[in-house]
Amino acid sequence: MTDSTTNIEADKMDKVIELECNVDDMTAEEIAYAAERLLEAGAKDVYTVPVGMKKSRIGTMITVMTVEEKREEMLEMIFKYTSTIGIRETVSVRYLLNRNETVIETPYGKVRRKDVEGYGVRRSKYEYDDLAGIAEKQNISIEEARRLVASYDER
């Protein structure tokens, strides 16, 4: 049974700021901690890529995607939580699908479903955390939880 639907993001285009830095003297745990703090502060995304650096050192490129209004806060946090001494910035246009979130009522609890469409594409996906919660409580796999939820979903 469908409980509610909310329009999350209707624009098909926006601007995103990508802040990047390279580090070669931080542990994986320190990088993960920095990423968690940045995401908690509102970064759109944080991801890492292994890179070869000067003197043949293996390092990590950290990329933080944010909006213009959060640029200064993200810059301060990157300097605070990483060992970098420099940050590069790239401004990009990002194309988006229209997104809606629907809450499905099931006997196992509420499950959020993300519906996206645009550019000739339409698809839906149940929220992983909600499926994982059901799977854990019912002692079943994620796939089994997905099937259970789908049986209560009246699209």
SERO-4910 file (N, C-alpha, C, O; in steps of 0.05 Angstrom, whole numbers):
BEGIN
 pado doro    nc1    nc2    nc3   cac1   cac2   cac3    cc1    cc2    cc3    oc1    oc2    oc3
  Met    A     17    -23      0      0      0      0     18     25      0     36     26     16
  Thr    A     13     43    -17     29     68    -19     19     87      2     -5     93      5
  Asp    A     38     98     18     32    116     40     34    145     31     15    161     34
  Ser    A     57    153     20     60    181     12     81    183    -10     98    166    -12
  Thr    A     79    204    -25     99    210    -46    109    238    -43     93    257    -39
  Thr    A    135    241    -44    147    268    -42    166    273    -66    181    255    -74
  Asn    A    164    296    -77    182    304    -99    208    313    -86    209    333    -72
  Ile    A    229    298    -91    255    304    -79    270    325    -96    281    345    -85
  Glu    A    271    321   -122    287    339   -138    275    339   -166    274    319   -180
  Ala    A    265    362   -175    251    363   -200    268    376   -222    261    372   -246
  Asp    A    289    390   -216    306    402   -236    321    381   -251    329    360   -240
  Lys    A    325    386   -277    340    367   -294    369    374   -295    385    359   -307
  Met    A    377    397   -284    404    406   -286    411    423   -262    395    438   -253
  Asp    A    435    419   -251    445    437   -230    475    440   -232    488    427   -249
  Lys    A    486    456   -215    515    460   -215    526    446   -190    515    448   -168
  Val    A    549    432   -193    562    419   -171    591    428   -170    604    430   -191
  Ile    A    601    431   -146    629    439   -142    644    413   -134    636    399   -115
  Glu    A    665    407   -148    682    384   -141    708    394   -129    723    408   -143
  Leu    A    713    387   -105    737    394    -91    755    369    -88    746    349    -78
  Glu    A    779    371    -98    797    347    -99    823    353    -86    834    375    -88
  Cys    A    834    333    -73    861    335    -62    874    307    -63    860    287    -64
  Asn    A    900    306    -62    915    281    -61    930    279    -35    941    299    -25
  Val    A    929    256    -23    944    251      2    960    225     -1    951    206    -14
  Asp    A    983    224     12    999    199     11   1009    192     39   1026    175     42
  Asp    A    998    205     59   1007    200     87    984    197    106    987    202    130
  Met    A    961    187     96    939    182    114    931    153    112    934    140     91
  Thr    A    922    141    134    912    114    134    884    112    122    871    133    120
  Ala    A    876     88    115    849     84    104    828     93    125    808    104    118
  Glu    A    834     87    150    815     94    171    812    125    174    790    135    177
  Glu    A    835    139    172    834    168    173    818    180    150    803    199    153
  Ile    A    822    169    126    808    178    102    778    173    106    761    190     99
  Ala    A    771    149    116    743    142    120    730    161    140    707    170    137
  Tyr    A    745    168    161    735    186    181    729    214    169    708    226    174
  Ala    A    748    223    153    744    249    140    720    249    121    704    267    121
  Ala    A    717    227    106    694    225     88    667    225    104    648    238     95
  Glu    A    667    211    126    642    210    142    635    238    153    612    246    152
  Arg    A    655    253    162    650    280    172    639    298    150    620    313    154
  Leu    A    651    296    126    643    312    103    614    306     95    598    324     89
  Leu    A    607    280     94    580    272     87    560    282    108    538    291    101
  Glu    A    567    279    133    550    289    155    545    319    153    524    329    160
  Ala    A    565    334    142    563    363    140    548    371    115    543    395    111
  Gly    A    540    352     98    523    359     75    536    356     48    525    366     28
  Ala    A    560    344     46    572    339     20    552    322      4    540    304     15
  Lys    A    550    327    -22    532    311    -39    544    283    -42    529    263    -43
  Asp    A    570    281    -43    584    255    -45    613    259    -38    624    281    -42
  Val    A    625    238    -29    654    237    -24    664    211    -35    653    190    -28
  Tyr    A    685    211    -52    696    186    -62    726    188    -64    737    210    -65
  Thr    A    738    165    -65    768    164    -66    776    146    -89    762    128    -98
  Val    A    800    153   -100    812    138   -122    841    135   -115    855    154   -108
  Pro    A    852    110   -118    881    107   -114    896    120   -137    888    118   -160
  Val    A    918    134   -130    934    148   -151    963    144   -146    972    139   -123
  Gly    A    979    145   -167   1008    146   -165   1017    174   -162   1008    192   -177
  Met    A   1034    179   -142   1043    207   -136   1073    209   -141   1086    190   -149
  Lys    A   1083    233   -135   1112    238   -139   1128    219   -122   1119    208   -102
  Lys    A   1153    214   -130   1171    196   -117   1160    167   -116   1167    152    -98
  Ser    A   1143    161   -136   1130    134   -138   1114    126   -114   1110    102   -109
  Arg    A   1104    145    -99   1087    139    -76   1059    133    -85   1049    145   -104
  Ile    A   1047    113    -72   1018    108    -76   1003    126    -58   1008    128    -34
  Gly    A    983    140    -69    967    158    -53    937    155    -59    929    136    -73
  Thr    A    922    173    -49    893    173    -52    883    200    -60    890    220    -48
  Met    A    868    201    -82    855    226    -89    827    226    -76    812    207    -79
  Ile    A    821    247    -61    796    250    -47    780    271    -62    789    293    -66
  Thr    A    755    264    -71    738    282    -85    713    287    -68    700    268    -59
  Val    A    707    312    -63    683    320    -48    665    336    -67    673    356    -78
  Met    A    641    326    -71    621    340    -88    603    356    -69    592    345    -50
  Thr    A    599    381    -76    582    399    -59    569    420    -75    573    422    -99
  Val    A    552    435    -63    539    458    -76    555    483    -69    570    484    -49
  Glu    A    551    504    -85    566    529    -80    563    540    -52    583    550    -41
  Glu    A    539    539    -41    535    550    -14    551    536      8    555    547     29
  Lys    A    560    512      3    576    497     23    606    496     17    621    483     31
  Arg    A    614    510     -4    642    509    -13    661    516     10    679    500     15
  Glu    A    658    538     23    677    547     43    677    527     67    699    520     77
  Glu    A    654    518     75    653    498     97    667    473     90    682    462    106
  Met    A    663    463     65    676    439     56    707    442     54    722    425     62
  Leu    A    715    466     44    744    471     42    757    470     70    777    457     74
  Glu    A    744    483     89    755    483    117    756    455    128    775    448    141
  Met    A    735    439    123    735    412    133    755    394    120    767    377    134
  Ile    A    760    397     94    780    381     81    807    387     93    823    368     98
  Phe    A    813    413     97    839    419    109    841    409    138    862    401    147
  Lys    A    818    410    152    818    401    180    822    371    183    837    362    199
  Tyr    A    808    355    166    807    326    169    826    311    152    828    286    154
  Thr    A    841    324    134    860    310    117    888    323    121    890    345    133
  Ser    A    908    311    110    935    322    111    942    338     87    966    346     84
  Thr    A    924    343     69    930    358     45    939    386     50    932    398     70
  Ile    A    955    397     32    963    425     33    952    441     10    958    464      6
  Gly    A    936    427     -7    924    441    -30    899    427    -40    897    402    -39
  Ile    A    879    443    -49    854    432    -59    848    444    -86    850    468    -90
  Arg    A    841    427   -105    833    436   -132    803    438   -133    789    423   -120
  Glu    A    793    456   -149    764    460   -152    756    459   -181    769    471   -199
  Thr    A    735    444   -187    723    443   -213    693    448   -210    680    436   -193
  Val    A    682    465   -227    653    470   -227    642    455   -251    651    458   -274
  Ser    A    622    438   -246    610    422   -267    580    426   -268    567    432   -248
  Val    A    569    422   -291    540    421   -294    532    391   -291    545    374   -303
  Arg    A    512    386   -276    503    358   -271    475    355   -282    457    371   -275
  Tyr    A    471    335   -298    444    328   -309    431    308   -291    444    288   -283
  Leu    A    406    313   -284    392    296   -264    366    285   -276    353    297   -293
  Leu    A    359    262   -266    333    251   -271    314    263   -250    323    269   -228
  Asn    A    289    266   -257    269    275   -237    265    252   -217    263    229   -225
  Arg    A    265    260   -191    263    239   -170    239    244   -152    232    267   -145
  Asn    A    227    222   -145    205    222   -125    211    200   -105    223    179   -112
  Glu    A    202    204    -81    205    182    -61    177    175    -51    161    192    -44
  Thr    A    171    150    -52    145    139    -43    150    121    -19    169    106    -19
  Val    A    133    123      1    135    106     24    115     84     22     91     89     19
  Ile    A    124     59     22    107     36     20    102     24     48    121     19     63
  Glu    A     77     21     55     69      8     81     68    -22     77     55    -32     59
  Thr    A     83    -36     93     83    -66     92     79    -76    121     83    -61    140
  Pro    A     73   -102    124     71   -113    151     98   -113    165    100   -118    189
  Tyr    A    119   -109    150    147   -110    161    157    -82    167    179    -79    177
  Gly    A    141    -62    162    149    -34    166    147    -18    141    141    -28    119
  Lys    A    153      8    143    153     26    120    179     22    104    201     18    115
  Val    A    176     24     78    199     21     60    197     44     40    177     48     27
  Arg    A    219     58     38    221     80     18    228     69     -9    245     52    -12
  Arg    A    214     79    -30    220     72    -57    227     97    -73    212    117    -72
  Lys    A    251     97    -85    259    120   -102    251    114   -130    257     94   -142
  Asp    A    236    133   -142    227    132   -170    241    154   -185    240    177   -177
  Val    A    254    147   -207    267    167   -224    257    165   -253    250    143   -262
  Glu    A    257    188   -266    250    188   -295    261    212   -309    265    233   -296
  Gly    A    264    210   -335    273    232   -352    292    221   -372    303    199   -370
  Tyr    A    297    236   -393    315    229   -415    308    201   -426    326    186   -434
  Gly    A    282    194   -426    274    168   -437    277    145   -418    275    122   -427
  Val    A    283    150   -393    288    129   -373    268    131   -351    260    153   -343
  Arg    A    259    108   -341    242    107   -317    249     82   -302    250     60   -313
  Arg    A    256     85   -275    262     62   -259    256     68   -230    254     91   -222
  Ser    A    255     47   -214    249     49   -185    268     31   -170    278     11   -180
  Lys    A    273     39   -145    291     23   -128    282     27    -99    278     49    -90
  Tyr    A    280      4    -84    274      6    -55    300     14    -40    322      7    -48
  Glu    A    296     30    -19    318     39     -3    332     16     10    320      0     25
  Tyr    A    358     14      6    374     -9     16    372    -11     47    367    -33     56
  Asp    A    374     11     61    373      9     91    347     -3    100    346    -18    120
  Asp    A    325      4     87    299     -7     95    297    -37     89    287    -52    105
  Leu    A    307    -45     66    308    -74     59    326    -89     78    319   -111     87
  Ala    A    349    -77     84    368    -91    102    355    -94    130    359   -115    143
  Gly    A    340    -75    139    327    -77    165    307   -100    166    306   -115    185
  Ile    A    292   -102    144    272   -124    142    287   -151    141    279   -170    155
  Ala    A    308   -152    124    323   -177    121    334   -186    148    333   -210    155
  Glu    A    345   -167    163    357   -174    189    335   -184    209    339   -205    222
  Lys    A    313   -170    210    292   -177    229    279   -204    222    271   -219    239
  Gln    A    276   -209    196    263   -234    186    283   -257    182    275   -279    175
  Asn    A    309   -251    184    330   -271    180    328   -282    151    329   -306    147
  Ile    A    326   -263    132    325   -271    104    345   -254     88    358   -236     99
  Ser    A    349   -261     63    367   -245     46    355   -219     37    331   -215     40
  Ile    A    372   -201     28    362   -175     17    343   -181     -7    322   -168     -9
  Glu    A    350   -199    -24    333   -206    -47    306   -216    -38    285   -208    -50
  Glu    A    305   -232    -17    279   -242     -7    263   -218      5    239   -217      1
  Ala    A    276   -200     19    263   -176     30    252   -159      7    229   -149      9
  Arg    A    267   -157    -14    258   -141    -38    232   -153    -49    213   -139    -56
  Arg    A    232   -180    -52    208   -194    -62    184   -190    -44    161   -185    -53
  Leu    A    188   -192    -18    166   -187      1    154   -159     -2    130   -156     -3
  Val    A    172   -139     -3    163   -112     -5    148   -108    -31    127    -95    -32
  Ala    A    159   -119    -53    146   -115    -79    118   -127    -80    100   -116    -94
  Ser    A    113   -147    -64     86   -159    -63     65   -140    -50     41   -144    -54
  Tyr    A     75   -120    -35     57   -101    -22     57    -74    -37     43    -55    -28
  Asp    A     72    -72    -58     76    -46    -72     55    -44    -94     55    -59   -113
  Glu    A     37    -24    -91     16    -19   -111     24      5   -129     15     27   -124
  Arg    A     41      0   -147     50     22   -164     28     34   -180     33     52   -196
***
